[in-house]
Amino acid sequence: MENSENKKSEIEKTGDDLFNFAIDREDVKWLMAHLSEEADVTRSTVEYELQILKIISVGWSISYYLASSPQKHDLSDIYWKAVHEFSQSISETTGLMTGHDIDYFQILRDRLDMYVNVMAEKPEGTEPVTAIGPEFAGNCGNADDIFTLMTGSKMFVSVIANVREYLQTIKLI
């Protein structure tokens, strides 16, 4: 019994760690600082979309890397519950500031569905990042802007590499 309780607490800690990584803004700030001045997009939109991409990329990575793991469901559940609670706070704060109701969690779900669908449309064997970059740039208002495309691609690649490394370090994969 104690072993299953330890395993549960390890999974909870992992979920918390991944959630905290997902909402950390240091890489968002770094990418924004390095986004070319020639980028033909609204910078605040790119920053907003980068945070969304990061959060959903962590969630996607959990499902992808733990596809055949018995911990996949529990870890995904813990992660997405934390994201849901965070989203409620964002929604409430934004609603108070703007006077308009938003559902940030629904925005995240819609973006995740959109990115997953775009990846599914690519031929088998195609790297997911080839779908993510252009879709990210489109979400930012200019699907043809190479600087924005590359910024989204960098975020996605960095996030999935960091999640994979973390999961390997704690021996879940």
Residue pairs with C-beta under 8 A, 6 or more apart in sequence:
8 74
10 170
11 71
11 74
11 75
11 78
12 78
14 75
14 78
14 167
14 170
14 172
15 75
15 78
15 79
15 82
16 78
16 82
17 166
18 58
18 62
18 75
18 79
18 163
18 166
19 58
19 78
19 79
19 82
19 83
19 86
21 58
21 162
21 163
21 166
22 54
22 55
22 58
22 59
22 79
22 83
23 51
23 55
23 86
25 51
27 54
27 155
27 158
28 47
28 50
28 51
28 54
28 155
31 50
31 151
31 154
31 155
32 43
32 46
32 47
32 50
34 151
35 43
35 46
35 147
35 148
35 151
36 147
38 147
39 46
39 145
39 147
39 148
39 151
40 142
40 145
40 147
40 148
41 137
41 140
41 141
41 142
41 145
41 147
41 148
42 140
42 141
45 140
45 141
46 140
46 148
46 151
49 136
49 139
49 140
49 152
50 151
50 152
50 155
52 107
52 108
52 111
53 111
53 115
53 132
53 136
53 152
53 155
53 156
53 159
54 155
54 159
55 83
55 108
56 108
56 111
56 112
56 115
57 155
57 156
57 159
57 160
57 163
58 79
58 159
58 163
59 76
59 79
59 80
59 83
59 112
60 112
60 115
60 116
60 160
61 159
61 160
61 163
61 164
62 72
62 75
62 76
62 79
62 163
63 72
63 76
64 160
65 163
65 164
65 167
65 172
65 173
66 72
66 75
66 76
66 167
66 172
66 173
69 172
69 173
71 172
75 172
83 105
83 108
84 105
87 103
87 104
87 105
87 108
88 104
88 105
90 104
91 101
91 102
91 103
91 104
91 105
94 100
94 102
94 104
95 101
95 102
111 139
114 135
115 131
115 132
115 135
118 131
118 132
118 135
119 128
119 131
119 132
121 131
122 128
122 130
122 131
128 156
128 160
129 153
129 156
129 157
132 152
132 153
132 156
133 149
133 150
133 152
133 153
133 156
134 143
134 149
135 143
135 152
136 148
136 149
136 151
136 152
136 153
136 155
136 156
137 143
137 144
137 145
137 148
137 149
137 152
140 148
140 152
142 148
143 149
164 173
167 173
